[in-house]
Amino acid sequence: MAATKKKPRAPRRKKADAGSKGLSPTDVATPSETSKALEASVVADGGAVLASYRDPLGGHGVVLAALPIEKVKATAYQRDRSEPHVKRLATAMERVGRYLDPVIALRHDDGLYHSPNGNHRLGAMALLGARSIVALVVPDAAVEFKILALNTEKAHALKERSLEVIRMYRGLVGARGRELETAFIAEFEEPHLATFGVAYEQRPRFSAGAYSSVVKRLEGFFDEPLEAALAEREKRARLLLAWDDEVTKVVDALKAKGLQSPYLKNYVVARVNFLRFKKGGDFDFEETVGKLLTATKKIDPEKVSRDDVTKMGGGPPAEADD
């Protein structure tokens, strides 16, 4: 399956003239027509409307509401909840005695509110036994699939981003599987994240960071329906995991001979990565990874010295997530 090239690089952003974009404070305070029906639904669901306004950038309607906490659920498309983090957050909230960071919520027809960005805050409030939670309720359900693009202030690890993308991807396949993958570039951000996400589903401790430079070079978005593109992503992930098996064998052999370094996987990948010497050109994913896998099998660990690893191990250590 041929993939389109990656997103073209955006031109350098120039600073906009002060006060040249968006709404004035008075306009922000003027509720939109689309918010009125949402306000009524919030009240019918047992919540309370605290305010209704339009966001200052795009003018979209937003309802600030207090919702019954049992009606707010985290979407399946975000990072896994860390229970230790939930407990720490709950302890901090209890100590301060305040909750000041509303979650985003999207109302569904079943009367439940899906939060695409507040998993830990929601868990902490539930742990504390809270009766309600304050949320920015957005009438556009499509925001559920766009929240990853907005989560740039708190950097996600590669594993977390990849799992978020593939969960979102599978949800979209069920609802909009006939649409082209290229229609969801804004939601998926980068094409390699979906492939890595499949790999992480099958192997939670997959060290995607060691393979990132290779896979980024080979990946692109598919001009194919999501259903077909997902099958290709799964195929690519299987090939990556097969390569990872061979890399792991070499790493284990190097450790057995006394070489200890957090860069061993990076070293093995770099040793066979001929793409480092190719400045341009397009390369087929399956063919290229197949060649790299074969080259990995040919590495003789007995001929690898500590100096070899030191010289080539300049990058960050491969991720090994729990």
C-alpha positions as CSV (number, residue, x, y, z in Angstrom):
1,M,0.0,0.0,0.0
2,A,1.5,3.3,-1.0
3,A,1.5,6.1,1.5
4,T,1.4,9.8,0.9
5,K,4.4,11.8,2.1
6,K,4.3,13.3,5.6
7,K,2.7,16.6,6.3
8,P,4.6,19.4,4.5
9,R,6.6,21.5,6.9
10,A,4.6,24.5,8.1
11,P,6.1,27.9,7.2
12,R,7.7,29.7,10.1
13,R,5.0,31.3,12.2
14,K,5.1,35.1,12.4
15,K,3.9,36.9,15.4
16,A,0.4,38.3,14.8
17,D,-0.4,41.9,15.4
18,A,-1.6,42.4,18.9
19,G,-5.4,42.3,19.1
20,S,-5.8,41.3,15.5
21,K,-7.6,37.9,16.0
22,G,-10.4,36.4,17.9
23,L,-13.3,37.9,19.8
24,S,-13.4,40.9,22.1
25,P,-14.2,40.3,25.8
26,T,-17.8,41.4,25.3
27,D,-18.2,39.0,22.3
28,V,-16.8,36.2,24.4
29,A,-19.4,36.8,27.1
30,T,-22.2,36.5,24.5
31,P,-23.5,32.9,24.4
32,S,-23.9,31.2,21.1
33,E,-27.1,29.8,19.9
34,T,-25.7,26.3,19.8
35,S,-25.1,26.4,23.6
36,K,-28.8,26.9,24.5
37,A,-29.8,23.3,23.8
38,L,-26.7,22.1,25.6
39,E,-27.6,24.1,28.7
40,A,-31.0,22.5,28.8
41,S,-29.5,19.1,28.5
42,V,-27.0,19.8,31.3
43,V,-29.9,20.8,33.7
44,A,-31.9,17.7,32.6
45,D,-29.0,15.5,33.4
46,G,-28.8,16.8,37.0
47,G,-26.0,19.3,36.4
48,A,-25.9,23.1,36.9
49,V,-24.9,25.7,34.3
50,L,-22.4,28.1,35.8
51,A,-21.7,30.2,32.7
52,S,-22.1,30.1,28.9
53,Y,-19.7,31.8,26.5
54,R,-17.9,31.6,23.2
55,D,-14.2,30.6,23.1
56,P,-12.0,33.7,22.4
57,L,-10.2,32.3,19.4
58,G,-12.8,30.5,17.2
59,G,-16.0,31.8,18.8
60,H,-17.3,28.2,19.5
61,G,-19.9,27.8,22.2
62,V,-18.8,26.5,25.6
63,V,-20.8,25.8,28.7
64,L,-19.1,25.9,32.1
65,A,-21.0,23.4,34.2
66,A,-21.0,21.5,37.4
67,L,-21.8,17.9,36.5
68,P,-22.7,14.8,38.6
69,I,-19.4,13.0,38.8
70,E,-20.9,9.6,38.1
71,K,-22.0,10.8,34.7
72,V,-18.5,11.8,33.6
73,K,-16.4,9.1,32.0
74,A,-12.9,9.3,30.6
75,T,-12.7,8.4,26.9
76,A,-10.7,5.4,25.8
77,Y,-8.5,7.5,23.5
78,Q,-6.1,8.9,26.1
79,R,-3.2,7.9,28.2
80,D,-3.7,5.1,30.7
81,R,-4.6,6.2,34.2
82,S,-1.7,6.0,36.6
83,E,-3.1,5.1,40.0
84,P,-0.1,6.4,41.9
85,H,-0.5,9.7,40.1
86,V,-4.2,9.7,41.0
87,K,-3.4,9.2,44.7
88,R,-0.8,12.0,44.7
89,L,-3.2,14.3,43.0
90,A,-6.0,13.5,45.4
91,T,-3.7,14.1,48.3
92,A,-2.7,17.5,46.9
93,M,-6.3,18.5,46.3
94,E,-7.3,17.4,49.8
95,R,-4.5,19.3,51.3
96,V,-5.3,22.5,49.4
97,G,-9.0,22.0,49.6
98,R,-9.6,23.3,46.1
99,Y,-10.4,22.0,42.6
100,L,-9.4,24.6,40.1
101,D,-8.8,22.9,36.8
102,P,-12.0,22.0,34.9
103,V,-12.0,18.9,32.6
104,I,-13.3,19.1,29.1
105,A,-16.5,17.1,28.6
106,L,-18.7,16.1,25.6
107,R,-22.3,15.1,26.0
108,H,-23.4,11.9,24.4
109,D,-27.0,10.9,23.6
110,D,-27.1,8.5,26.6
111,G,-26.8,11.4,29.0
112,L,-23.2,10.6,29.8
113,Y,-20.3,13.0,29.4
114,H,-17.0,11.8,27.9
115,S,-13.9,13.6,29.0
116,P,-11.0,13.4,26.6
117,N,-8.4,15.1,28.8
118,G,-9.2,14.7,32.5
119,N,-8.6,11.1,33.3
120,H,-6.4,11.7,36.4
121,R,-8.4,14.7,37.7
122,L,-11.6,12.7,37.4
123,G,-10.0,9.7,39.2
124,A,-8.7,11.9,42.0
125,M,-12.1,13.6,42.5
126,A,-13.8,10.2,42.6
127,L,-11.2,8.9,45.1
128,L,-12.0,11.8,47.3
129,G,-15.7,11.0,47.1
130,A,-16.7,14.2,45.3
131,R,-20.3,14.6,44.3
132,S,-19.7,16.8,41.3
133,I,-17.0,18.0,39.0
134,V,-16.6,21.3,37.0
135,A,-16.3,20.9,33.3
136,L,-16.1,22.9,30.1
137,V,-18.9,21.2,28.1
138,V,-18.4,21.5,24.4
139,P,-21.3,20.8,22.0
140,D,-19.0,19.5,19.1
141,A,-18.4,15.8,19.7
142,A,-15.7,15.8,17.1
143,V,-13.4,17.5,19.7
144,E,-13.1,14.1,21.3
145,F,-10.8,13.1,18.5
146,K,-8.9,16.3,18.3
147,I,-7.8,16.7,21.9
148,L,-4.4,15.0,21.3
149,A,-3.4,18.0,19.1
150,L,-4.2,20.3,21.9
151,N,-2.2,18.3,24.5
152,T,1.1,20.0,23.8
153,E,1.6,21.8,27.1
154,K,2.1,18.5,29.0
155,A,4.4,16.3,26.9
156,H,3.4,12.7,26.6
157,A,5.9,9.9,26.3
158,L,6.1,8.2,22.9
159,K,4.2,5.2,24.3
160,E,1.4,7.3,25.7
161,R,1.0,9.3,22.4
162,S,1.1,6.1,20.4
163,L,-1.5,4.3,22.5
164,E,-3.8,7.4,22.4
165,V,-3.6,7.5,18.6
166,I,-4.3,3.8,18.0
167,R,-7.2,3.8,20.4
168,M,-8.6,6.9,18.7
169,Y,-7.9,5.2,15.3
170,R,-9.9,2.1,16.3
171,G,-12.8,4.2,17.5
172,L,-12.8,6.1,14.2
173,V,-12.7,2.9,12.2
174,G,-15.9,1.8,13.9
175,A,-17.7,5.0,13.2
176,R,-16.1,6.4,10.0
177,G,-14.0,3.5,8.6
178,R,-14.7,4.4,5.0
179,E,-13.1,7.8,5.2
180,L,-9.5,8.2,4.1
181,E,-6.7,8.2,6.6
182,T,-5.4,11.4,5.2
183,A,-8.6,13.1,6.4
184,F,-7.5,12.6,10.0
185,I,-3.9,14.0,9.9
186,A,-4.8,16.7,12.5
187,E,-6.1,14.0,14.9
188,F,-3.3,11.5,14.4
189,E,-0.5,14.1,14.3
190,E,2.2,11.8,12.8
191,P,1.8,8.6,10.8
192,H,4.3,6.5,12.8
193,L,2.3,6.9,16.0
194,A,-0.5,4.6,14.8
195,T,2.0,1.9,13.8
196,F,3.8,2.2,17.1
197,G,0.5,2.1,18.9
198,V,-0.3,-1.3,17.4
199,A,3.1,-2.5,18.5
200,Y,2.6,-1.3,22.0
201,E,-0.8,-3.0,22.2
202,Q,0.9,-6.3,21.4
203,R,4.1,-5.7,23.4
204,P,3.7,-3.1,26.2
205,R,7.5,-2.9,26.8
206,F,8.3,-2.3,23.1
207,S,11.2,0.1,22.8
208,A,9.8,2.3,20.1
209,G,12.4,5.0,20.7
210,A,15.1,2.8,19.4
211,Y,13.3,2.5,16.0
212,S,11.8,6.0,15.8
213,S,14.4,7.5,13.4
214,V,13.9,4.6,11.0
215,V,10.1,4.4,11.1
216,K,9.7,8.2,10.9
217,R,11.7,8.1,7.7
218,L,9.6,5.4,6.1
219,E,6.1,6.4,7.2
220,G,3.4,8.5,5.6
221,F,-0.3,8.9,5.8
222,F,-2.3,6.5,3.6
223,D,-4.7,7.8,0.9
224,E,-6.9,4.7,1.7
225,P,-10.0,4.2,3.9
226,L,-9.3,3.8,7.6
227,E,-10.3,0.2,7.6
228,A,-7.7,-0.8,4.9
229,A,-5.1,1.6,6.4
230,L,-5.5,0.0,9.8
231,A,-4.8,-3.5,8.4
232,E,-1.6,-2.1,6.9
233,R,-0.6,-0.5,10.2
234,E,-1.1,-3.9,11.9
235,K,1.0,-5.5,9.2
236,R,3.8,-3.0,9.7
237,A,3.7,-3.4,13.5
238,R,4.1,-7.2,13.2
239,L,7.2,-6.6,11.0
240,L,8.6,-4.2,13.5
241,L,8.0,-6.6,16.4
242,A,9.8,-9.4,14.3
243,W,12.8,-7.0,13.9
244,D,12.6,-6.2,17.6
245,D,12.9,-9.9,18.4
246,E,16.1,-10.1,16.4
247,V,17.5,-6.9,18.0
248,T,16.7,-8.2,21.5
249,K,18.6,-11.5,20.7
250,V,21.7,-9.5,19.9
251,V,21.2,-7.2,22.9
252,D,20.9,-10.3,25.2
253,A,24.1,-11.8,23.7
254,L,26.0,-8.5,24.3
255,K,24.8,-8.4,27.9
256,A,25.8,-12.0,28.3
257,K,29.4,-11.1,27.3
258,G,29.5,-8.4,29.9
259,L,28.4,-5.3,27.9
260,Q,26.0,-3.2,30.0
261,S,24.6,0.0,28.6
262,P,21.2,1.7,28.3
263,Y,22.1,2.3,24.6
264,L,22.4,-1.3,23.5
265,K,19.2,-1.4,21.4
266,N,20.1,2.0,19.9
267,Y,23.5,0.7,19.0
268,V,22.2,-2.5,17.3
269,V,19.6,-0.4,15.3
270,A,22.2,2.2,14.3
271,R,24.7,-0.4,13.2
272,V,22.3,-1.8,10.5
273,N,20.5,1.4,9.7
274,F,21.7,2.2,6.2
275,L,19.1,5.0,5.9
276,R,21.5,7.2,8.0
277,F,23.7,7.5,4.9
278,K,20.8,8.3,2.5
279,K,19.9,12.0,2.4
280,G,16.8,11.7,0.2
281,G,14.6,9.3,-1.7
282,D,11.6,7.2,-0.9
283,F,11.9,3.7,0.7
284,D,9.3,0.9,0.9
285,F,8.5,0.1,4.5
286,E,8.2,-3.7,4.2
287,E,11.3,-4.0,2.0
288,T,13.5,-1.7,4.1
289,V,12.5,-3.2,7.5
290,G,13.0,-6.7,6.0
291,K,16.6,-5.7,5.0
292,L,17.3,-4.3,8.4
293,L,15.9,-7.5,10.1
294,T,18.2,-9.6,7.9
295,A,21.2,-7.4,8.6
296,T,20.5,-7.7,12.4
297,K,20.6,-11.5,12.2
298,K,24.1,-11.3,10.7
299,I,25.6,-9.3,13.6
300,D,28.2,-11.4,15.5
301,P,28.0,-10.3,19.1
302,E,31.5,-11.7,19.7
303,K,33.0,-9.1,17.4
304,V,31.3,-6.2,19.2
305,S,33.6,-4.3,21.6
306,R,32.7,-1.9,24.4
307,D,34.3,0.9,22.3
308,D,31.9,0.1,19.4
309,V,28.9,0.6,21.7
310,T,30.4,3.8,23.2
311,K,31.1,5.4,19.8
312,M,27.6,4.7,18.4
313,G,25.5,5.1,21.6
314,G,25.2,8.8,21.6
315,G,21.4,9.0,21.5
316,P,18.9,8.7,24.3
317,P,18.4,5.2,25.7
318,A,15.6,3.1,24.2
319,E,12.3,3.4,26.0
320,A,11.3,0.5,28.2
321,D,7.9,1.4,29.5
322,D,6.1,-0.5,32.2
